[in-house]
Amino acid sequence: QTFSLEQNYPNPFNPATKIQYSLESAAQVSLRVYNLIGQEVATLVDDRQDAGSYTVSFNAGNSTPGLSSGVYFLRLDAGSFVSTRKLVLMK
């Protein structure tokens, strides 16, 4: 098992998607969604987690305010591991 951030499914999505990631060892985990200009639009995880595989649901319709169609970035920070994926929301 290694640190990894998988591509969300489905992608493009409307309004919900699932995100899977794996942790090689216990770490402080931050999983956040950003818009194209780098503003944080959602925090999905901000907690210490044990090694293992995790699945998180993201519903763009529940964001405040609701997100518009477009490209967003998903960033996973877990200890020294950092990974970013592109999300596409199509309404």
N, C-alpha and C positions, 0 to 999 in steps of 0.2 A: 504494500500500500504506500502511495506517495501523496504529496499535496497535489491537488488538481481542481480545476474549475471547468466543468463541462459546458458546452453550448446549451442555452435554454431551449426548451421544446414546448410548444411549437415556436418557431421563429421564421417569419413574422407572427405576432400574436395579437389577439383582440378578445377581451381585455386581460385574460389571465395566461400565465405561463408557469412552468416548473423549472427550477434551477437545481442542479446536482453538483455537489463538490465533495472532495475527500480530504481528510487530514491524516498525515503520516504519524503525527504525535499531538498530544494536547497542546492547545494554543489559544491565545486571545484572538477571536475571530470577528472581523468586520466585513459585512457584505452590504454594499450600498449601490444605489442607482443614481447616475448623473446624467444631466442633459448635455447637449453639444457644447455649451459654453462653460461646462465644469461645475454647475450648481448641483448640489445634492438634492434629489427629488424624493428619495425614499431610503430608509434604513431597514434592511430585512433581517440582519443579525448583528448584534453587538454584545457578545458574551464570550466567556471562556468555554471551550468545548473539548471533549475527549477525542482521541483518535477514532476514525471511522468514516462512514459515508453518510451524507445528509442530503435531504431534499427539502427545498423551500419553495412555497408558492408565492407568486407576485401577481397581484391584481391591480392593474393600472387604473381601473375604474374606481377603486377605493382610495386613491391618492387624494390629498387635499392641497391645491385644487386638482381635479381630474387632469390627467396628462393628455396632451394632444398627440395626434399621429406624428411619428418621426423616429429618429435614431436616438438611442440612449446607450449608455455604457454601464456595465455591471463590473464592479471592482471587488475582488476578494483579497483581504489582507489577513494573513494567518501567520503570526510570528514574523519570520523574515521572508515568507513566501508572499508574492503579490502577483495577481493575474487579472486581466481585464478582458471582457467579452462585449461584443456589440449586440444590442437588442433592437428590434424594429417593431414598433407599435403601429398597426394599421387599423384605423377605425372606419 
